[in-house]
Amino acid sequence: MKTKSLMIAGVLSMISAAAFAQTNPVAQVHRDNAQIRQDVKEIHQETREIKRDNAVIAAKQTQVAAGEQQLKAERGERNALARAEHVDVKKGDLAGAQQLDQARRAEQQNIKVEKQAIKHDEKVIAHRSVDKHQEQLARRDEKLERHADKVKRDHDAAKI
């Protein structure tokens, strides 16, 4: 029984040694280096994508700011029409007041549409910002994994 166990252990030892011998250390280092190069390429690609996302978000924010400026100007026009309408009502010119009222209502509708567009753009920006943040977190996690792999490879290479 004892000799049988020793024989099995010896055979398994030879099989594991043969399996280990099949892995050429130089080839392993080459594979590791190729993996590192691939990881670096992926990092650069992800960095470009993040920069692109930042540019898109900045452009959208610029559009939102311009829309808010336009909205402010339209509100000013609406308020001017309302003041003119009140002046006409005080004078007793109801026809002129009615025309100004219609113009003010049309302006108010335009303002409402503009506000909706701005809110939509702000939501789009918020979603893109969240997506970008999630990508950055995933990228950081991948970097940590790659670093751990690199440390392990370096440690294994030092043993060779």
Secondary structure, 3 states (H helix, E strand, C coil): CHHHHHHHHHHHHHHHHHHHHHCCHHHHHHHHHHHHHHHHHHHHHHHHHHHHHHHHHHHHHHHHHHHHHHHHHHHHHHHHHHHHHHHHHHHCCHHHHHHHHHHHHHHHHHHHHHHHHHHHHHHHHHHHHHHHHHHHHHHHHHHHHHHHHHHHHHHHHHHC
